[in-house]
Structure formats: structure tokens, C-alpha cells
Amino acid sequence: MTATSAQFETLGEKKPKSPVVKSKTWGRRLAKILLLVSISLVVLLFFAQLIWRFSGSNQWKLVLEKNGIKVYSLKAPGSDLLQFRAIGRIRSTLTGVVAWMRDPDACKVQGCTKSYTIEQVGEQLQYNYFQYDYSPFGKRDFSIRSQLYQNPDTKEVLVTVAAIADRVPPTEGYFRVTNLNNTWRLTPLENGQIEVEIENNMDPGGFVPNVMFNMRRPKGMYNILSHLQDWVGKDKYQNAKSDFIKEKNSAPTTHISQASPRP
């Protein structure tokens, strides 16, 4: 065998790849696959979010019905968050429900950690402050204005609740909720019953996944109405007096504000 042919035979021999080389090769392939999957998921989620944001019929749809309580949701085009409406009945005076709503300590049964009245302006206007711990999504605080109206003929009471973010200074460690517009509509019925209708339109702000917030709200609305009878039934609320609010069998007075019409 000549030296030249021996060299060719040596060059032609294939050396087996070591396990380390194979491991690095599969590692690079796996990294590329994971990268492509991640990019695809991001793109998919982006378009899904875009489709969701601009979808919506702007109509109320029943999402929960239990024990005489109905909860509806509304998806407005351009919004990621749903609005909710809950309707149920309790046995109480109108004054009793309003007295409970005005009590700054009443929110503690719903989980607030601190609350107080900022200012009381007559019987129709009140400013309140309260805090909630939304762990693991941070703490929130609210500065709100509650305004009361009553229809002099039907005795229906409407309470509007709106965020007034700059009413008190910011609190360290808390995210101030600035987008909140809720309503409570109290319609007196026969036999001492009241139909309670709550509309909730709120953005908690900060980092709270929209999907989680939308999924949890119906149960939260249901829980409020399912416990409301016990909350407002206490003597200090049922024995409360009001010069402004007139019960169903009271004669109409000229100074009572007209409740706003239903949408």
C-alpha cells in the first residue's frame, strides 16, 4: 500500500460523534423549537386579545341564576373587562339598606381592611375611603362618592357610586382605583320586600389578569345579594331614621329628587 492510498483510507474513515456533541445538537434544536412555540403563542394571544377587545354585543346576558338571584354580564366593544348586573330580593326597609350602605364599617363583611367616611354632605351625598388586599395582585384603595336619589311617586331609590381618585392623598403601598362606576337600585315591592339591582363597572387597575377578574365577578355579585338580607337585617340598620327617604306607603314630598330612568 502506498503512502498516498493510506492517507485516503485514513481520511475516508468516519469518526463516531461523542455523546457530548449529540447532546449539544439536540439542545440547540430543542431551544429553537421552544423559541418558535413561544413566538407562536405570543402572536396567538395577541390576536385573541385583539379579537376579544373589539367583540361584544353591548347586551346583558344571563350568566348565573341561583336561589332567586340572577347575575348578568355585558361585553362592550373596546373593553377587556365585563360589566355585571345582579338582581335579587330581600325583606327590609329602604332606609335600612341605605343606612347599611352609608356605614363605613359595612364593607368589612366583604373583606375590606380599612374604611372611614371622608365627608357627609346632608343625606344625599357622602364620600368614603376604603382599602382591600388583592394578594397576590397587590393592594387597592378606593376614594368614592355616593349620591342618593329617590323617585317621589314609585319610591324607588337609586344610589350612584363613582371613584373620586384625588379626594384623599395617595397611600403608600396601595394602587388607587380610578375607574369605578356602580349603581344600586332599590325598588319597593309588596309585603315589605325590596328588589335590589346592582350594576358593577370597575377596573381594578394594576396587574390583575382580565380573564380571572371576569370569571370571578359573577360569584362575587351573587355572594353580595345572597348575604345582603343578613347584613341589612341588624337592628341598627332597620331602626335607622331618615328625613329624606320615604318608604312605599309614605306620602310623596316635593323635595325628593327624581331617580334616573333605567337605560
Beta strands, then each sheet from edge to edge (+ up, - down):
strand 1: 60-66
strand 2: 69-74
strand 3: 83-91
strand 4: 114-121
strand 5: 125-133
strand 6: 139-150
strand 7: 157-163
strand 8: 175-176
strand 9: 179-188
strand 10: 193-200
strand 11: 202-203
sheet 1: 1+ 2- 3+ 10- 9+ 7- 6+ 5- 4+
sheet 2: 1+ 2- 3+ 10- 9+ 11-
sheet 3: 1+ 2- 3+ 10- 9+ 7- 6+ 8+
end
